[in-house]
Amino acid sequence: MGKGKSALESQKKMIELAMKITERVASSLPLVKVYVFGSRARGDYLDISDIDLVFVLYGIKDKNVFERMYLLSPFITGNVDYIVLDESEENRLPKDAKLLWSKDKGFVDIRVFLSD
């Protein structure tokens, strides 16, 4: 049994939103990788679910959680929750995290997020 049409359309819109945010962040900050986690990564989302993102940046290890959130806040729009890690902290990724973008390779094929 697959996802309903509205849930799949919602997933596509949320992934597109994450991509737009990623492009803006990458043009202004030392972004290394972006991951999707939570229900949108696992596939158990609803059409009203938010999207959870992990932004991995270079050179922010000395910043506390509030400074990191503030650094990204001008770029965040829509129903998005996010965390910010230094690249040395990538081992702290949520277990269900799926790569969306990397500095080296750009965006992954978004179909990995759209399977029903």
CYANA upper distance limits for C-alpha pairs under 8 A (distance plus 0.5 A):
  2 GLY  CA    116 ASP  CA      5.38
  3 LYS  CA      7 ALA  CA      6.74
  3 LYS  CA      8 LEU  CA      6.84
  3 LYS  CA    116 ASP  CA      5.86
  4 GLY  CA      8 LEU  CA      6.89
  5 LYS  CA      9 GLU  CA      6.62
  6 SER  CA     10 SER  CA      6.51
  6 SER  CA     47 ASP  CA      6.65
  7 ALA  CA     11 GLN  CA      6.64
  7 ALA  CA     45 TYR  CA      8.04
  7 ALA  CA     46 LEU  CA      6.20
  7 ALA  CA     47 ASP  CA      4.59
  7 ALA  CA     48 ILE  CA      8.41
  8 LEU  CA     12 LYS  CA      6.77
  8 LEU  CA     47 ASP  CA      7.90
  8 LEU  CA    114 LEU  CA      7.17
  8 LEU  CA    116 ASP  CA      8.14
  9 GLU  CA     13 LYS  CA      6.76
  9 GLU  CA     47 ASP  CA      8.33
 10 SER  CA     14 MET  CA      6.62
 10 SER  CA     47 ASP  CA      5.70
 10 SER  CA     48 ILE  CA      8.04
 11 GLN  CA     15 ILE  CA      6.63
 11 GLN  CA     40 ARG  CA      7.57
 11 GLN  CA     47 ASP  CA      7.62
 11 GLN  CA    113 PHE  CA      8.07
 11 GLN  CA    114 LEU  CA      7.30
 12 LYS  CA     16 GLU  CA      6.61
 12 LYS  CA    114 LEU  CA      7.28
 13 LYS  CA     17 LEU  CA      6.62
 14 MET  CA     18 ALA  CA      6.68
 14 MET  CA     50 ASP  CA      8.26
 14 MET  CA     51 ILE  CA      7.02
 15 ILE  CA     19 MET  CA      6.69
 15 ILE  CA     51 ILE  CA      8.49
 15 ILE  CA    110 ILE  CA      8.08
 15 ILE  CA    113 PHE  CA      8.26
 16 GLU  CA     20 LYS  CA      6.79
 17 LEU  CA     21 ILE  CA      6.74
 17 LEU  CA     78 GLY  CA      8.33
 18 ALA  CA     22 THR  CA      6.52
 18 ALA  CA     51 ILE  CA      8.42
 18 ALA  CA     53 LEU  CA      8.28
 19 MET  CA     23 GLU  CA      6.69
 19 MET  CA    107 PHE  CA      8.45
 20 LYS  CA     24 ARG  CA      6.91
 21 ILE  CA     25 VAL  CA      6.69
 21 ILE  CA     75 PHE  CA      6.57
 21 ILE  CA     76 ILE  CA      6.94
 21 ILE  CA     77 THR  CA      8.11
 22 THR  CA     26 ALA  CA      6.44
 22 THR  CA     34 VAL  CA      7.77
 22 THR  CA    101 TRP  CA      8.28
 23 GLU  CA     27 SER  CA      6.75
 24 ARG  CA     28 SER  CA      7.18
 24 ARG  CA     75 PHE  CA      7.16
 25 VAL  CA     29 LEU  CA      6.19
 25 VAL  CA     31 LEU  CA      7.41
 25 VAL  CA     72 LEU  CA      7.96
 25 VAL  CA     75 PHE  CA      6.94
 26 ALA  CA     30 PRO  CA      7.14
 26 ALA  CA     31 LEU  CA      5.78
 29 LEU  CA     57 LEU  CA      8.10
 30 PRO  CA     57 LEU  CA      6.03
 30 PRO  CA     58 TYR  CA      5.94
 30 PRO  CA     59 GLY  CA      8.21
 31 LEU  CA     55 PHE  CA      7.68
 31 LEU  CA     56 VAL  CA      6.62
 31 LEU  CA     57 LEU  CA      4.96
 31 LEU  CA     58 TYR  CA      6.88
 31 LEU  CA    103 LYS  CA      7.47
 32 VAL  CA     55 PHE  CA      8.31
 32 VAL  CA     56 VAL  CA      5.99
 32 VAL  CA     57 LEU  CA      5.72
 32 VAL  CA     58 TYR  CA      6.91
 32 VAL  CA     87 GLU  CA      7.61
 32 VAL  CA    102 SER  CA      6.31
 32 VAL  CA    103 LYS  CA      5.64
 33 LYS  CA     55 PHE  CA      6.69
 33 LYS  CA     56 VAL  CA      5.57
 33 LYS  CA     57 LEU  CA      7.62
 33 LYS  CA     99 LEU  CA      7.96
 33 LYS  CA    100 LEU  CA      8.15
 33 LYS  CA    101 TRP  CA      5.99
 33 LYS  CA    102 SER  CA      4.76
 33 LYS  CA    103 LYS  CA      6.69
 34 VAL  CA     53 LEU  CA      7.33
 34 VAL  CA     54 VAL  CA      6.06
 34 VAL  CA     55 PHE  CA      5.24
 34 VAL  CA     56 VAL  CA      6.60
 34 VAL  CA     99 LEU  CA      6.67
 34 VAL  CA    100 LEU  CA      6.04
 34 VAL  CA    101 TRP  CA      5.59
 34 VAL  CA    102 SER  CA      6.98
 35 TYR  CA     53 LEU  CA      6.07
 35 TYR  CA     54 VAL  CA      5.50
 35 TYR  CA     55 PHE  CA      7.21
 35 TYR  CA     97 ALA  CA      6.29
 35 TYR  CA     98 LYS  CA      5.78
 35 TYR  CA     99 LEU  CA      4.88
 35 TYR  CA    100 LEU  CA      5.61
 35 TYR  CA    101 TRP  CA      7.46
 36 VAL  CA     40 ARG  CA      7.49
 36 VAL  CA     41 ALA  CA      6.13
 36 VAL  CA     51 ILE  CA      7.77
 36 VAL  CA     52 ASP  CA      6.26
 36 VAL  CA     53 LEU  CA      5.19
 36 VAL  CA     54 VAL  CA      6.93
 36 VAL  CA     97 ALA  CA      5.97
 36 VAL  CA     98 LYS  CA      5.79
 36 VAL  CA     99 LEU  CA      6.92
 36 VAL  CA    100 LEU  CA      6.87
 37 PHE  CA     41 ALA  CA      5.33
 37 PHE  CA     42 ARG  CA      7.74
 37 PHE  CA     51 ILE  CA      8.16
 37 PHE  CA     52 ASP  CA      5.91
 37 PHE  CA     53 LEU  CA      6.62
 37 PHE  CA     54 VAL  CA      7.96
 37 PHE  CA     94 PRO  CA      7.26
 37 PHE  CA     96 ASP  CA      6.01
 37 PHE  CA     97 ALA  CA      4.71
 37 PHE  CA     98 LYS  CA      6.75
 38 GLY  CA     42 ARG  CA      6.70
 38 GLY  CA     51 ILE  CA      7.96
 38 GLY  CA     52 ASP  CA      6.53
 38 GLY  CA     96 ASP  CA      6.96
 38 GLY  CA     97 ALA  CA      7.74
 39 SER  CA     43 GLY  CA      6.20
 39 SER  CA     44 ASP  CA      5.56
 39 SER  CA     45 TYR  CA      5.16
 39 SER  CA     49 SER  CA      8.05
 39 SER  CA     51 ILE  CA      8.22
 40 ARG  CA     44 ASP  CA      7.26
 40 ARG  CA     45 TYR  CA      5.88
 40 ARG  CA     49 SER  CA      8.17
 40 ARG  CA     50 ASP  CA      8.34
 40 ARG  CA     51 ILE  CA      6.58
 40 ARG  CA     52 ASP  CA      7.92
 40 ARG  CA    113 PHE  CA      7.88
 41 ALA  CA     96 ASP  CA      7.05
 41 ALA  CA     97 ALA  CA      6.95
 41 ALA  CA     98 LYS  CA      6.63
 41 ALA  CA    113 PHE  CA      7.13
 42 ARG  CA     96 ASP  CA      6.92
 43 GLY  CA    113 PHE  CA      7.95
 43 GLY  CA    116 ASP  CA      8.20
 45 TYR  CA     49 SER  CA      6.28
 50 ASP  CA     79 ASN  CA      5.57
 50 ASP  CA     80 VAL  CA      6.20
 50 ASP  CA     81 ASP  CA      7.67
 51 ILE  CA     79 ASN  CA      7.10
 51 ILE  CA     80 VAL  CA      5.56
 51 ILE  CA     81 ASP  CA      6.77
 52 ASP  CA     80 VAL  CA      6.44
 52 ASP  CA     81 ASP  CA      5.29
 52 ASP  CA     82 TYR  CA      5.99
 53 LEU  CA     80 VAL  CA      7.83
 53 LEU  CA     81 ASP  CA      6.83
 53 LEU  CA     82 TYR  CA      5.14
 53 LEU  CA     83 ILE  CA      6.99
 54 VAL  CA     82 TYR  CA      6.13
 54 VAL  CA     83 ILE  CA      5.47
 54 VAL  CA     84 VAL  CA      6.25
 54 VAL  CA     85 LEU  CA      7.68
 54 VAL  CA     93 LEU  CA      8.19
 55 PHE  CA     82 TYR  CA      7.85
 55 PHE  CA     83 ILE  CA      6.84
 55 PHE  CA     84 VAL  CA      5.32
 55 PHE  CA     85 LEU  CA      6.72
 56 VAL  CA     84 VAL  CA      6.42
 56 VAL  CA     85 LEU  CA      5.30
 56 VAL  CA     86 ASP  CA      5.99
 56 VAL  CA     87 GLU  CA      6.00
 56 VAL  CA     90 GLU  CA      7.80
 57 LEU  CA     84 VAL  CA      7.81
 57 LEU  CA     85 LEU  CA      6.78
 57 LEU  CA     86 ASP  CA      5.54
 57 LEU  CA     87 GLU  CA      6.17
 58 TYR  CA     86 ASP  CA      6.22
 58 TYR  CA     87 GLU  CA      6.04
 59 GLY  CA     86 ASP  CA      6.98
 59 GLY  CA     87 GLU  CA      8.14
 60 ILE  CA     68 ARG  CA      8.05
 60 ILE  CA     85 LEU  CA      8.22
 60 ILE  CA     86 ASP  CA      5.91
 61 LYS  CA     85 LEU  CA      8.26
 61 LYS  CA     86 ASP  CA      5.79
 61 LYS  CA     88 SER  CA      8.14
 63 LYS  CA     67 GLU  CA      6.22
 63 LYS  CA     68 ARG  CA      6.68
 64 ASN  CA     68 ARG  CA      6.74
 65 VAL  CA     69 MET  CA      6.69
 65 VAL  CA     84 VAL  CA      8.09
 66 PHE  CA     70 TYR  CA      6.59
 67 GLU  CA     71 LEU  CA      6.60
 68 ARG  CA     72 LEU  CA      7.16
 68 ARG  CA     84 VAL  CA      6.50
 69 MET  CA     73 SER  CA      6.47
 69 MET  CA     83 ILE  CA      7.59
 69 MET  CA     84 VAL  CA      7.18
 70 TYR  CA     74 PRO  CA      8.15
 72 LEU  CA     76 ILE  CA      7.26
 76 ILE  CA     80 VAL  CA      7.47
 85 LEU  CA     89 GLU  CA      6.43
 85 LEU  CA     90 GLU  CA      7.32
 86 ASP  CA     90 GLU  CA      7.58
 89 GLU  CA     93 LEU  CA      8.38
 93 LEU  CA     97 ALA  CA      7.08
 99 LEU  CA    108 VAL  CA      7.74
100 LEU  CA    107 PHE  CA      6.21
100 LEU  CA    108 VAL  CA      6.04
100 LEU  CA    110 ILE  CA      8.11
101 TRP  CA    105 LYS  CA      7.72
101 TRP  CA    106 GLY  CA      5.61
101 TRP  CA    107 PHE  CA      4.75
101 TRP  CA    108 VAL  CA      6.54
102 SER  CA    106 GLY  CA      5.53
102 SER  CA    107 PHE  CA      7.13
110 ILE  CA    114 LEU  CA      7.32
111 ARG  CA    115 SER  CA      6.90
